Amino acid sequence: MGRKLSEKPFKALRLKIMDVYDTQDAFAKAMGMSKCALSQRLSGKTAWKMSDVSRACEKLNIPEDQAHVYFFS
C-alpha cells in the first residue's frame, strides 16, 4: 500500500535534520541550497540528486550504506 495522505515524505530525514541542525534553514545553508530548493526536495516535488544525497549524508553523519533509510523508503 502507498503512503497515507497525512504522512509527509522523508520523515526520518526531517527528524535527522532537526536533530543535527535544529532547523531546515540551517541545513539548507550547510548544503549550499536555498530554503525553497530544500523544501521542494523534502516535499517530494523535486527529486534528490545522488550528489545531494551524498553531501547530505556527510553533513548529517549518515553512513552511506544507511542512506536508503532516509532517502529511499
Legacy VTK file of the C-alpha trace (Angstrom):
# vtk DataFile Version 3.0
C-alpha trace
ASCII
DATASET POLYDATA
POINTS 73 float
0.000 0.000 0.000
1.059 3.595 -0.568
1.767 6.267 1.950
-1.130 7.821 3.859
-2.112 11.256 2.621
-1.404 12.794 6.022
2.111 11.310 6.134
4.897 13.640 4.991
7.616 12.221 2.769
11.154 11.913 4.136
10.008 11.822 7.788
13.213 10.145 9.017
15.313 12.687 7.122
13.338 15.607 8.544
13.867 14.281 12.072
17.609 13.814 11.448
17.883 17.381 10.100
16.169 18.730 13.233
18.417 16.608 15.451
21.663 17.789 13.841
20.864 21.330 12.611
17.801 22.368 14.671
16.176 23.965 11.592
15.714 23.156 7.926
17.003 26.650 7.132
20.351 25.917 8.801
20.616 22.606 6.947
19.797 24.259 3.608
22.588 26.765 4.216
25.033 23.976 5.119
24.033 22.164 1.925
24.574 25.291 -0.164
20.997 25.345 -1.406
18.096 27.698 -0.953
15.371 27.053 1.605
12.965 26.687 -1.314
15.121 24.036 -3.018
15.324 22.016 0.195
11.593 22.365 0.789
10.846 21.068 -2.705
13.051 18.034 -2.115
11.554 17.308 1.311
8.031 17.572 -0.080
8.834 15.194 -2.934
8.239 17.821 -5.634
11.878 17.693 -6.765
13.991 14.546 -6.851
17.190 14.316 -4.834
20.327 14.144 -6.990
22.799 11.474 -5.918
25.414 14.179 -5.323
22.989 15.913 -2.921
22.238 12.624 -1.163
25.983 12.023 -0.671
26.541 15.576 0.609
23.523 15.357 2.942
24.781 12.047 4.344
28.139 13.679 5.033
26.573 16.752 6.697
24.177 14.643 8.786
26.724 11.935 9.700
24.657 9.250 7.985
26.712 6.292 6.776
26.103 5.999 3.015
25.014 2.392 3.470
22.126 3.790 5.564
21.062 6.441 3.019
18.137 4.268 1.913
16.546 4.676 5.348
16.395 8.454 4.899
16.055 8.960 1.146
14.526 5.861 -0.433
11.912 4.482 1.939
LINES 1 74
73 0 1 2 3 4 5 6 7 8 9 10 11 12 13 14 15 16 17 18 19 20 21 22 23 24 25 26 27 28 29 30 31 32 33 34 35 36 37 38 39 40 41 42 43 44 45 46 47 48 49 50 51 52 53 54 55 56 57 58 59 60 61 62 63 64 65 66 67 68 69 70 71 72
